[in-house]
Every structure is written in structure tokens, then in C-alpha cells.
Amino acid sequence: MAHSAPSRKRPATLGTVAVLLIVAIIGALWVPIYARSTPKLGPFPFFYWYQLILVPVVAVLSWICFLLLKTRPTPDAGPGDGGGAQK
């Protein structure tokens, strides 16, 4: 049973992830941004189409954060290189 060391992300990567997630949260929680009825898009007031646009935007931001934080698997040791797992 082999334990791998926890991966350490660079502070710039963690900062970028934090900013992206904060932008996503503030976009939904800062109500004065979208608490109005004009402009309208067809019969829908601004509030509704803002929320409908916000959902995919937050999904994309979350996906980018996932990609930034995703860890790469360590390559398995091949035969003959002395790094094989013991049973």
C-alpha cells in the first residue's frame, strides 16, 4: 500500500480559484445587481434572464476551478526501473 504525498498547488493557482468562486458567489448574492424589471428581453424582466444566464456562467467558472485544482496521477513504475509496487 503506497501513500502519495498531498499535492501542493501554487499560491497563484489557489488565488485564481478563490477569485473565480467569489465572483460566482457575489453574482448570485448581490441582489441589487439584478433586482429590477428593466430592461426586458421579450416578456421576461431582467431578473429572470440574469438568473438564466448566471447558471451556465457559474457552471463554467466552477469547471475552470476544477481543472485548475485537478491533480495529475503519478505515473506507475514500469518493469525494470526499480520503482514497482511491492505486494
N, C-alpha and C positions, 0 to 999 in steps of 0.2 A: 504494500500500500504506500503510494508516494504522495507526499504533500507538496503542492506548489506554493510558492511564496505569493502573497497577495500582490496583485499588480498595482503599481503606483502610477497615477496619472499626473501629468504636468499641471502645475497651478493654472496655467493659461487655459488648458482644456476644461478644468473644473470651473473656472471663472466664466468661460463662454457658456457652458451648460447652465450655470446659475443664472446668467443674464437672460438666456433664451427662455428658461422656465419662468422667470419673474415677469418677462414681457407677456407670456401667455396668461399668467395668472392675473396680472393687472388689467389686461384687455378684457377679461370677463368680470372682474370685481369692481372696477372703477365705473360705476353706473352713470355718472354724469356724461361720459363719453357717448353713450347710446340711448339715454333716457329722453328721447324726443320723437316726435312723429314725422317731422320733415327732414330730409327730402323723402319722397315716396318713390318706390320702384313698382310701378303698376299699382295694384290695390294695397300693397304692403307698406306699412310705415318703416322708417329707418330702423327701429328697434328690431324688427323681425329679420330683415335681411342682413343686419350686422351680426346677429347671433348665428344665422345660417352660414355666413362667410367665416365667422370665428371658429367654428368647429373644425373644418379642414385645415385652417391655418395652425391651430393648436396641435392637430394631429401631425402635421409636417414638422413643426418645431420639436415635438416630442420624439419623432423619428430621427431627426438630426441629433438630438441629445443622446438617443440610444446608440447611434452609430459612433458618436464621439467617445462614449463610455464603454463600448463593447470591447471585451478583451479577446486577444488573439490566442488561439490554443497553441500550446507549446508543441513543437514537432516531436513525434515519437522517435525514439532512438532506433536506428536501423541495425541490422545484424552486423557484427564485426567492429562496431565503433566503441564498444565497452560501456555504453550507456543504457543497456537494456534493463528492463524491469526484472527484479528477482521474484520468484514465486516461492 
